[in-house]
Amino acid sequence: MKTGKENGAAVHSRPTVFVDRRNLSNLANQNGRERRQFSDSHSELTDDAAELGHAMDSYKVTHRRRYINYEEMLEVIRSLGYRKAM
């Protein structure tokens, strides 16, 4: 570590390690699961709502999407067998 003074302030230089999280080979969790920020938010839902939540999460992981649009949401809902009533 190199220490110096510039303009009266101490300057510390350390080797910088950059982890490119966009590169799949650098993922810390190598078991194939995506790292999630929040815990399971489906635990307090009804069975139907939990099924939809898991289907949405599965779609997002499969297609590597954090957010989905309405067309994609409709695709997931239809994949569960829901249809518009006439």
GROMACS elastic network, one bead per residue, 0.5 to 0.9 nm:
[ bonds ]
;  ai    aj funct       b0    kb
    1    12     6  0.68984   500
    1    13     6  0.59344   500
    1    14     6  0.57595   500
    1    15     6  0.82484   500
    2    11     6  0.79925   500
    2    12     6  0.59598   500
    2    13     6  0.54942   500
    2    14     6  0.74787   500
    3    10     6  0.68027   500
    3    11     6  0.55996   500
    3    13     6  0.67489   500
    4     9     6  0.83148   500
    4    10     6  0.57557   500
    4    11     6  0.52200   500
    4    12     6  0.69199   500
    4    13     6  0.87964   500
    5     8     6  0.57776   500
    5     9     6  0.54828   500
    5    11     6  0.57327   500
    5    12     6  0.88961   500
    6     9     6  0.54920   500
    6    10     6  0.65629   500
    6    11     6  0.67576   500
    7    10     6  0.84525   500
   13    16     6  0.87114   500
   19    22     6  0.88262   500
   19    23     6  0.88521   500
   19    26     6  0.72216   500
   19    27     6  0.89493   500
   20    23     6  0.57732   500
   20    24     6  0.87671   500
   20    26     6  0.67251   500
   20    27     6  0.85738   500
   21    24     6  0.70648   500
   21    25     6  0.86895   500
   21    26     6  0.62726   500
   21    27     6  0.63179   500
   21    28     6  0.88066   500
   22    25     6  0.88484   500
   22    26     6  0.79775   500
   22    27     6  0.83776   500
   23    26     6  0.56370   500
   23    27     6  0.72489   500
   24    27     6  0.55925   500
   25    28     6  0.86996   500
   25    30     6  0.83765   500
   26    29     6  0.88072   500
   26    30     6  0.86437   500
   27    30     6  0.61885   500
   27    34     6  0.89078   500
   27    35     6  0.89396   500
   28    35     6  0.88225   500
   29    32     6  0.71591   500
   29    33     6  0.70121   500
   29    34     6  0.75944   500
   29    35     6  0.71981   500
   30    33     6  0.73910   500
   31    34     6  0.87448   500
   33    36     6  0.87972   500
   33    61     6  0.83207   500
   34    61     6  0.70303   500
   36    39     6  0.73056   500
   38    41     6  0.75343   500
   40    43     6  0.64358   500
   41    44     6  0.72441   500
   41    45     6  0.81957   500
   41    50     6  0.87775   500
   41    53     6  0.85761   500
   42    45     6  0.54386   500
   42    46     6  0.84403   500
   42    49     6  0.77966   500
   42    50     6  0.51994   500
   42    51     6  0.85625   500
   42    53     6  0.66220   500
   42    54     6  0.77290   500
   43    46     6  0.84689   500
   43    50     6  0.73749   500
   44    50     6  0.82400   500
   45    48     6  0.79149   500
   45    49     6  0.57250   500
   45    50     6  0.54957   500
   45    53     6  0.89962   500
   46    49     6  0.52107   500
   46    50     6  0.60184   500
   46    51     6  0.85305   500
   47    50     6  0.51257   500
   47    51     6  0.61298   500
   47    52     6  0.86938   500
   48    51     6  0.51097   500
   48    52     6  0.63367   500
   48    53     6  0.86698   500
   49    52     6  0.50792   500
   49    53     6  0.61195   500
   49    54     6  0.86376   500
   50    54     6  0.60953   500
   50    55     6  0.84709   500
   51    54     6  0.52184   500
   51    55     6  0.61319   500
   51    56     6  0.86210   500
   51    80     6  0.86402   500
   52    55     6  0.50238   500
   52    56     6  0.61069   500
   52    57     6  0.85841   500
   52    76     6  0.80541   500
   52    77     6  0.72363   500
   52    80     6  0.78069   500
   53    56     6  0.51172   500
   53    57     6  0.61691   500
   53    58     6  0.85175   500
   54    57     6  0.50579   500
   54    58     6  0.59911   500
   54    59     6  0.85369   500
   55    58     6  0.50389   500
   55    59     6  0.61510   500
   55    60     6  0.86543   500
   55    76     6  0.66792   500
   55    77     6  0.82553   500
   55    79     6  0.88059   500
   55    80     6  0.80351   500
   56    59     6  0.51248   500
   56    60     6  0.62550   500
   56    61     6  0.87380   500
   56    68     6  0.87914   500
   56    73     6  0.73635   500
   56    76     6  0.65157   500
   56    77     6  0.84766   500
   57    60     6  0.50966   500
   57    61     6  0.62173   500
   57    62     6  0.85370   500
   58    61     6  0.52262   500
   58    62     6  0.60211   500
   58    63     6  0.85052   500
   59    62     6  0.51509   500
   59    63     6  0.60251   500
   59    64     6  0.81277   500
   59    65     6  0.80092   500
   59    68     6  0.89384   500
   59    72     6  0.86248   500
   59    76     6  0.72544   500
   60    63     6  0.52974   500
   60    64     6  0.55335   500
   60    66     6  0.61288   500
   60    67     6  0.72581   500
   60    68     6  0.72970   500
   61    65     6  0.64723   500
   61    66     6  0.79542   500
   62    65     6  0.79382   500
   65    68     6  0.65586   500
   68    71     6  0.80853   500
   68    72     6  0.59550   500
   68    73     6  0.65897   500
   69    72     6  0.54310   500
   69    73     6  0.62654   500
   69    74     6  0.87391   500
   70    74     6  0.60431   500
   70    75     6  0.85198   500
   71    74     6  0.51162   500
   71    75     6  0.62515   500
   71    76     6  0.88356   500
   72    76     6  0.63844   500
   72    77     6  0.87206   500
   73    76     6  0.51958   500
   73    77     6  0.62751   500
   73    78     6  0.86451   500
   74    77     6  0.50332   500
   74    78     6  0.60525   500
   74    79     6  0.84417   500
   75    78     6  0.51889   500
   75    79     6  0.60839   500
   75    80     6  0.88341   500
   76    80     6  0.65858   500
   77    80     6  0.53244   500
   77    81     6  0.69546   500
   77    82     6  0.59817   500
   77    83     6  0.83258   500
   78    81     6  0.50880   500
   78    83     6  0.63993   500
   79    82     6  0.73659   500
